[in-house]
Amino acid sequence: MENIISLLTEQEKKKTKLVNLKKSQILFNEDETCKSIGIILEGNITISSYTINGNEIIYNSLFRGDIFGNNLIFSSEPKYKGSIIAKSDCKIALIYKKDLLEILQNNQQFLIKYLEIQSNFGKELNSKIKMLTLESVEDRLMFYIQANGGRVQFKSITSLSNALFAKRETISRLISRLVKDNKITRIGNQISIKIDK
């Protein structure tokens, strides 16, 4: 995916605030007010919170080129639903609301890309809601693969399990079983629905 920051002019880039994070460092805390969007230039982050029993709930894993805060910054209640935590050393560009509004008004290319990201988020959210209506993890995985054109490229089993709202161990065992049962094929970090010839 083209990094949206590449669409900024040199003058607009000066309005971004660069933040360097070490692994495990928290950028924003849960319930903190969102005042900017963040663009990941290097590394990866998670948006997560903890239950009263101390179990971590990961809402999203984001990587280089991804943005966050864009769905909150213009909302009526712009509070982070989870903490933004660096999972590796990261470099992040922050664009505050006032500057973002100015850029959206003056940079049509950036505006179009921003709207595309927002639209894709809406489609992904609808797909996730539909997927969550499926009871079995196998049904969720098969739906997820079909929704992505019959083939899914994933960064890690952990990221795939987060996308499917299931435990890592469950997804790992499920993929092994489905490959053995000849229902899917796996090559590295890519899984595809098996097509009978």
C-alpha contacts under 8 A as a table, 3 or more apart, distances in Angstrom:
res1	aa1	res2	aa2	distance
1	M	65	G	6.73
2	E	6	S	7.68
2	E	65	G	6.95
3	N	6	S	5.77
3	N	7	L	7.85
3	N	65	G	4.68
3	N	66	D	7.52
4	I	7	L	5.61
4	I	8	L	7.60
4	I	39	I	7.87
4	I	65	G	7.14
4	I	110	F	6.83
4	I	113	K	6.82
4	I	114	Y	7.62
5	I	8	L	5.50
5	I	13	K	7.70
5	I	39	I	7.34
7	L	109	Q	6.57
7	L	110	F	5.62
8	L	11	Q	7.89
8	L	12	E	5.60
8	L	13	K	5.93
8	L	107	N	7.59
8	L	110	F	6.83
9	T	12	E	5.04
9	T	13	K	6.16
10	E	13	K	5.09
10	E	14	K	6.62
11	Q	14	K	5.38
11	Q	15	K	7.24
12	E	15	K	5.33
12	E	16	T	7.30
12	E	103	I	7.13
13	K	16	T	5.43
14	K	17	K	7.81
15	K	95	I	6.91
15	K	99	D	6.76
16	T	93	A	5.88
16	T	94	L	5.42
16	T	95	I	4.97
16	T	96	Y	7.63
17	K	93	A	5.51
17	K	94	L	5.00
17	K	95	I	6.59
18	L	91	K	6.94
18	L	92	I	5.72
18	L	93	A	4.59
18	L	94	L	6.36
19	V	91	K	5.73
19	V	92	I	5.16
19	V	93	A	6.30
19	V	94	L	7.53
20	N	89	D	7.50
20	N	90	C	5.70
20	N	91	K	4.60
20	N	92	I	6.45
21	L	25	Q	6.08
21	L	27	L	7.58
21	L	86	A	6.60
21	L	89	D	5.58
21	L	90	C	4.99
21	L	91	K	6.35
21	L	92	I	7.98
22	K	25	Q	5.53
22	K	86	A	6.76
22	K	88	S	6.60
22	K	89	D	4.46
22	K	90	C	6.48
23	K	86	A	5.17
23	K	87	K	5.26
23	K	88	S	4.24
23	K	89	D	4.77
23	K	90	C	7.44
24	S	85	I	5.98
24	S	86	A	5.03
24	S	87	K	5.66
24	S	88	S	7.04
25	Q	85	I	5.83
25	Q	86	A	5.48
26	I	29	N	6.86
26	I	83	S	6.89
26	I	84	I	5.78
26	I	85	I	4.49
26	I	86	A	6.40
27	L	83	S	7.57
27	L	84	I	5.44
27	L	85	I	6.11
27	L	86	A	7.49
28	F	32	E	6.62
28	F	80	Y	7.83
28	F	83	S	5.62
28	F	84	I	5.16
28	F	85	I	7.55
29	N	32	E	5.48
29	N	80	Y	7.14
29	N	82	G	6.74
29	N	83	S	4.30
29	N	84	I	6.43
30	E	49	S	7.09
30	E	79	K	7.44
30	E	80	Y	5.13
30	E	81	K	5.48
30	E	82	G	4.29
30	E	83	S	4.43
30	E	84	I	7.73
31	D	79	K	4.94
31	D	80	Y	4.95
31	D	81	K	6.06
31	D	82	G	7.14
32	E	79	K	5.45
32	E	80	Y	5.66
33	T	78	P	5.61
33	T	79	K	4.53
33	T	80	Y	6.41
34	C	37	I	7.79
34	C	69	G	6.46
34	C	72	L	6.49
34	C	73	I	5.72
34	C	78	P	5.36
34	C	79	K	5.68
34	C	80	Y	6.32
35	K	73	I	6.15
35	K	78	P	7.92
35	K	96	Y	5.88
35	K	97	K	6.03
36	S	69	G	6.45
36	S	70	N	7.86
36	S	73	I	6.44
36	S	94	L	6.02
36	S	95	I	5.23
36	S	96	Y	4.04
36	S	97	K	5.40
37	I	67	I	6.87
37	I	68	F	5.68
37	I	69	G	4.54
37	I	70	N	5.41
37	I	73	I	7.08
37	I	94	L	5.67
37	I	95	I	5.43
37	I	96	Y	6.56
37	I	97	K	7.62
38	G	67	I	5.39
38	G	68	F	5.21
38	G	69	G	6.32
38	G	70	N	7.94
38	G	92	I	6.32
38	G	93	A	5.62
38	G	94	L	4.56
38	G	95	I	6.56
39	I	64	R	7.94
39	I	65	G	6.46
39	I	66	D	6.01
39	I	67	I	4.45
39	I	68	F	6.74
39	I	92	I	5.59
39	I	93	A	5.10
39	I	94	L	6.43
40	I	43	G	7.06
40	I	44	N	7.27
40	I	62	L	7.91
40	I	63	F	6.49
40	I	64	R	4.94
40	I	65	G	5.39
40	I	66	D	5.70
40	I	67	I	6.26
40	I	90	C	7.46
40	I	91	K	6.35
40	I	92	I	4.66
40	I	93	A	6.53
41	L	64	R	5.32
41	L	65	G	6.11
41	L	90	C	7.43
41	L	91	K	5.37
41	L	92	I	5.43
41	L	93	A	6.91
42	E	63	F	7.59
42	E	64	R	5.30
42	E	89	D	7.70
42	E	90	C	5.12
42	E	91	K	4.94
42	E	92	I	6.98
43	G	63	F	6.21
43	G	64	R	6.02
43	G	86	A	7.82
43	G	87	K	7.57
43	G	88	S	5.61
43	G	89	D	5.77
43	G	90	C	4.41
43	G	91	K	6.72
44	N	61	S	7.27
44	N	62	L	5.56
44	N	63	F	4.36
44	N	64	R	6.45
44	N	86	A	6.25
44	N	87	K	5.68
44	N	88	S	5.92
44	N	89	D	7.71
44	N	90	C	6.46
45	I	61	S	5.92
45	I	62	L	5.33
45	I	63	F	6.60
45	I	84	I	6.68
45	I	85	I	5.44
45	I	86	A	4.40
45	I	87	K	5.06
45	I	88	S	7.20
45	I	90	C	7.85
46	T	58	I	6.73
46	T	59	Y	7.45
46	T	60	N	5.64
46	T	61	S	4.41
46	T	62	L	6.09
46	T	83	S	7.90
46	T	84	I	5.92
46	T	85	I	5.41
46	T	86	A	6.60
46	T	87	K	6.69
47	I	58	I	5.99
47	I	59	Y	5.51
47	I	60	N	5.26
47	I	61	S	6.54
47	I	82	G	5.34
47	I	83	S	5.41
47	I	84	I	4.78
47	I	85	I	6.40
48	S	56	E	6.71
48	S	57	I	5.41
48	S	58	I	4.29
48	S	59	Y	5.48
48	S	60	N	7.19
48	S	81	K	7.91
48	S	82	G	4.64
48	S	83	S	5.37
48	S	84	I	6.87
48	S	85	I	7.58
49	S	56	E	5.78
49	S	57	I	5.36
49	S	58	I	6.73
49	S	81	K	7.72
49	S	82	G	4.87
49	S	83	S	6.10
50	Y	53	N	7.68
50	Y	54	G	5.48
50	Y	55	N	5.34
50	Y	56	E	4.47
50	Y	57	I	5.80
51	T	54	G	5.19
51	T	55	N	5.27
51	T	56	E	6.55
51	T	57	I	7.29
52	I	55	N	7.50
58	I	61	S	7.42
58	I	162	N	6.68
59	Y	82	G	7.52
59	Y	162	N	7.33
60	N	162	N	7.01
60	N	163	A	7.65
61	S	159	S	6.59
61	S	162	N	7.70
62	L	66	D	5.88
62	L	67	I	7.64
63	F	66	D	5.59
67	I	70	N	7.07
68	F	71	N	7.38
69	G	72	L	5.21
69	G	73	I	5.89
69	G	80	Y	7.95
70	N	73	I	5.68
70	N	74	F	7.67
70	N	118	Q	7.68
71	N	74	F	7.10
71	N	75	S	7.12
71	N	118	Q	7.48
72	L	75	S	5.09
72	L	77	E	7.37
72	L	78	P	4.75
72	L	79	K	6.94
72	L	80	Y	7.51
73	I	78	P	5.61
73	I	97	K	7.00
74	F	78	P	7.01
75	S	78	P	5.37
80	Y	83	S	6.90
86	A	89	D	6.64
86	A	90	C	6.54
95	I	99	D	6.44
95	I	100	L	5.95
96	Y	99	D	5.52
96	Y	100	L	5.94
97	K	100	L	4.93
97	K	101	L	6.13
98	K	101	L	5.36
98	K	102	E	6.51
99	D	102	E	5.09
99	D	103	I	6.18
100	L	103	I	5.08
100	L	104	L	6.07
101	L	104	L	5.14
101	L	105	Q	6.21
102	E	105	Q	5.17
102	E	106	N	6.25
103	I	106	N	5.19
103	I	107	N	5.50
103	I	110	F	7.54
103	I	111	L	7.79
104	L	107	N	5.64
104	L	108	Q	6.89
104	L	110	F	6.60
104	L	111	L	5.01
105	Q	108	Q	7.32
105	Q	111	L	7.58
107	N	110	F	5.44
107	N	111	L	6.21
108	Q	111	L	4.91
108	Q	112	I	6.13
109	Q	112	I	5.26
109	Q	113	K	6.32
110	F	113	K	5.18
110	F	114	Y	6.00
111	L	114	Y	5.04
111	L	115	L	6.14
112	I	115	L	5.18
112	I	116	E	6.13
113	K	116	E	4.95
113	K	117	I	6.23
114	Y	117	I	5.16
114	Y	118	Q	6.31
115	L	118	Q	4.96
115	L	119	S	6.07
116	E	119	S	5.07
116	E	120	N	6.09
117	I	120	N	5.15
117	I	121	F	6.14
118	Q	121	F	5.10
118	Q	122	G	6.40
119	S	122	G	5.12
119	S	123	K	6.41
120	N	123	K	5.06
120	N	124	E	6.12
121	F	124	E	5.06
121	F	125	L	6.04
122	G	125	L	5.07
122	G	126	N	6.30
123	K	126	N	5.21
123	K	127	S	6.24
124	E	127	S	5.00
124	E	128	K	6.12
125	L	128	K	5.03
125	L	129	I	6.21
126	N	129	I	5.14
126	N	130	K	6.27
127	S	130	K	5.13
127	S	131	M	6.06
127	S	147	A	7.82
128	K	131	M	4.90
128	K	132	L	6.09
129	I	132	L	5.20
129	I	133	T	6.72
130	K	133	T	5.41
130	K	134	L	7.32
131	M	134	L	5.50
131	M	140	R	5.61
131	M	143	F	6.88
131	M	144	Y	7.41
131	M	164	L	7.97
132	L	135	E	7.21
132	L	140	R	7.39
134	L	137	V	7.71
134	L	139	D	6.28
134	L	140	R	6.04
135	E	139	D	7.28
135	E	140	R	7.67
136	S	139	D	5.29
136	S	140	R	6.47
137	V	140	R	4.95
137	V	141	L	6.14
137	V	164	L	7.55
137	V	166	A	7.12
137	V	171	I	7.87
138	E	141	L	5.11
138	E	142	M	6.19
138	E	174	L	7.03
139	D	142	M	5.22
139	D	143	F	6.01
140	R	143	F	5.10
140	R	144	Y	6.00
140	R	164	L	6.57
141	L	144	Y	5.00
141	L	145	I	6.22
141	L	164	L	6.82
142	M	145	I	5.16
142	M	146	Q	6.17
142	M	193	I	7.72
143	F	146	Q	5.11
143	F	147	A	5.97
144	Y	147	A	5.10
144	Y	148	N	6.37
144	Y	164	L	7.84
145	I	148	N	5.21
145	I	149	G	6.67
145	I	150	G	5.03
145	I	151	R	5.54
145	I	152	V	5.73
145	I	191	I	7.82
145	I	192	S	6.92
145	I	193	I	7.08
146	Q	149	G	5.27
146	Q	150	G	4.46
146	Q	151	R	7.19
146	Q	193	I	7.72
147	A	150	G	7.02
148	N	151	R	6.03
148	N	152	V	6.29
149	G	152	V	7.90
150	G	192	S	5.66
150	G	193	I	5.60
151	R	190	Q	7.05
151	R	191	I	5.78
151	R	192	S	4.29
151	R	193	I	6.67
152	V	190	Q	5.58
152	V	191	I	5.41
152	V	192	S	6.42
153	Q	189	N	5.84
153	Q	190	Q	4.41
153	Q	191	I	6.69
154	F	157	I	7.29
154	F	159	S	6.98
154	F	160	L	6.17
154	F	189	N	5.51
154	F	190	Q	6.30
155	K	159	S	6.35
155	K	160	L	7.55
155	K	189	N	6.65
156	S	159	S	5.23
156	S	160	L	6.33
156	S	189	N	6.91
157	I	160	L	5.01
157	I	161	S	6.01
157	I	168	R	6.28
157	I	171	I	7.19
157	I	172	S	6.73
158	T	161	S	5.10
158	T	162	N	6.19
158	T	168	R	5.46
159	S	162	N	5.08
159	S	163	A	6.31
160	L	163	A	5.08
160	L	164	L	6.35
160	L	171	I	7.84
161	S	164	L	5.03
161	S	165	F	5.92
161	S	166	A	5.13
161	S	167	K	5.88
161	S	168	R	5.25
161	S	171	I	6.03
162	N	165	F	5.02
162	N	166	A	6.38
162	N	167	K	7.65
162	N	168	R	7.90
163	A	166	A	7.94
166	A	170	T	6.76
166	A	171	I	6.91
167	K	170	T	5.23
167	K	171	I	6.49
168	R	171	I	5.31
168	R	172	S	6.17
169	E	172	S	5.09
169	E	173	R	6.17
170	T	173	R	5.34
170	T	174	L	6.04
171	I	174	L	4.94
171	I	175	I	6.06
172	S	175	I	5.41
172	S	176	S	6.41
173	R	176	S	5.18
173	R	177	R	6.22
174	L	177	R	5.11
174	L	178	L	6.10
175	I	178	L	5.15
175	I	179	V	6.08
175	I	184	I	7.90
176	S	179	V	5.27
176	S	180	K	6.19
177	R	180	K	5.01
177	R	181	D	6.03
178	L	181	D	4.91
178	L	182	N	6.11
178	L	183	K	5.23
178	L	184	I	5.75
179	V	182	N	5.03
179	V	183	K	5.98
179	V	184	I	5.11
179	V	185	T	5.59
179	V	186	R	6.96
180	K	183	K	7.73
181	D	184	I	7.90
182	N	185	T	7.14
182	N	194	K	6.68
183	K	193	I	6.31
183	K	194	K	5.21
184	I	191	I	6.64
184	I	192	S	5.44
184	I	193	I	4.43
184	I	194	K	4.49
185	T	191	I	5.58
185	T	192	S	5.28
185	T	193	I	6.43
185	T	194	K	5.91
186	R	189	N	7.15
186	R	190	Q	5.64
186	R	191	I	4.43
186	R	192	S	6.53
187	I	190	Q	5.30
187	I	191	I	6.51
